[in-house]
Amino acid sequence: MIEKFRSKALKVAMAGDVSKLVPQVARRILGVLAVLDAAESLEDVQPLTGFHALQSDREGEFAVTITRNWRITFTPISVKNEEGETEFHVTRVDYEDYH
């Protein structure tokens, strides 16, 4: 489940308004967001093309390639639900060119 967005464009796209996304990649972005939102573990995200862990000062964050330079980045977290069970969530979801 996506808990928090850093990118306003991704947040509104998740709500159905893709007008702030580049049309050529909107479908890919929505697909990645759908996988992130439905994922029950990091293993559910790994099959995405371009999935990789970030390194150095961004250790603990992950990215999925959208285009040559642009990535959706996120941080996975574990959250306890009301029943005390651990759930997989993602936070700080962003769309960025960090190269």
C-alpha positions as CSV (number, residue, x, y, z in Angstrom):
1,M,0.0,0.0,0.0
2,I,1.3,3.5,-0.8
3,E,1.3,5.5,2.3
4,K,2.9,8.8,1.3
5,F,3.9,10.6,-1.9
6,R,6.7,13.1,-2.4
7,S,5.5,13.9,-5.9
8,K,2.2,15.7,-6.2
9,A,2.0,14.6,-9.9
10,L,2.1,10.9,-8.8
11,K,-0.4,11.5,-6.0
12,V,-3.0,13.1,-8.3
13,A,-2.3,10.5,-11.0
14,M,-3.2,7.8,-8.5
15,A,-6.5,9.6,-7.9
16,G,-7.2,9.5,-11.7
17,D,-5.8,12.8,-13.0
18,V,-2.9,12.0,-15.3
19,S,-2.7,15.6,-16.8
20,K,0.6,16.3,-14.9
21,L,2.3,13.2,-16.3
22,V,4.2,13.0,-19.6
23,P,1.7,11.3,-21.9
24,Q,4.3,8.9,-23.4
25,V,5.0,7.4,-20.0
26,A,1.7,7.8,-18.2
27,R,0.6,4.1,-18.7
28,R,4.0,2.8,-17.4
29,I,3.8,5.1,-14.3
30,L,0.3,4.1,-13.5
31,G,1.3,0.4,-13.9
32,V,4.2,0.8,-11.4
33,L,2.0,2.7,-9.0
34,A,-0.7,0.0,-9.1
35,V,2.0,-2.7,-8.3
36,L,3.3,-0.6,-5.4
37,D,-0.2,-0.1,-4.1
38,A,-1.1,-3.7,-4.3
39,A,2.2,-5.2,-3.1
40,E,2.2,-7.3,0.0
41,S,6.0,-7.5,0.1
42,L,9.1,-6.2,-1.6
43,E,9.2,-9.5,-3.6
44,D,6.0,-8.4,-5.3
45,V,7.7,-5.3,-6.7
46,Q,11.0,-7.0,-7.8
47,P,9.6,-8.4,-11.1
48,L,9.1,-4.9,-12.4
49,T,11.4,-4.1,-15.3
50,G,14.1,-1.7,-14.0
51,F,13.7,-2.5,-10.3
52,H,16.8,-1.8,-8.3
53,A,18.1,-0.9,-4.9
54,L,19.7,2.5,-4.4
55,Q,23.1,2.8,-2.8
56,S,25.3,5.1,-0.8
57,D,23.4,7.9,0.9
58,R,20.1,6.5,-0.4
59,E,20.5,3.0,1.0
60,G,17.2,1.5,2.0
61,E,15.4,3.2,-1.0
62,F,14.5,1.5,-4.2
63,A,13.7,2.6,-7.7
64,V,11.9,1.4,-10.8
65,T,13.1,2.7,-14.2
66,I,10.5,4.6,-16.2
67,T,12.6,6.1,-19.0
68,R,16.4,6.3,-19.6
69,N,16.9,8.8,-16.8
70,W,13.6,9.0,-14.9
71,R,12.7,6.7,-12.0
72,I,9.9,6.1,-9.5
73,T,11.7,6.0,-6.1
74,F,10.3,4.7,-2.9
75,T,11.1,3.5,0.6
76,P,9.5,0.3,1.9
77,I,8.3,0.2,5.5
78,S,6.7,-2.3,7.8
79,V,3.5,-1.2,9.6
80,K,1.5,-3.0,12.3
81,N,-2.2,-3.1,11.6
82,E,-5.0,-3.1,14.2
83,E,-4.7,-6.9,14.6
84,G,-1.0,-6.5,15.4
85,E,0.1,-8.1,12.0
86,T,2.9,-6.6,10.0
87,E,1.9,-5.1,6.7
88,F,4.1,-3.9,3.8
89,H,3.7,-0.2,2.8
90,V,5.7,2.1,0.7
91,T,6.4,5.8,1.5
92,R,8.2,8.8,0.0
93,V,7.1,7.8,-3.6
94,D,8.7,10.2,-6.0
95,Y,9.3,10.6,-9.7
96,E,12.8,11.9,-10.3
97,D,15.9,12.1,-12.4
98,Y,18.7,11.5,-9.8
99,H,21.5,11.0,-12.3
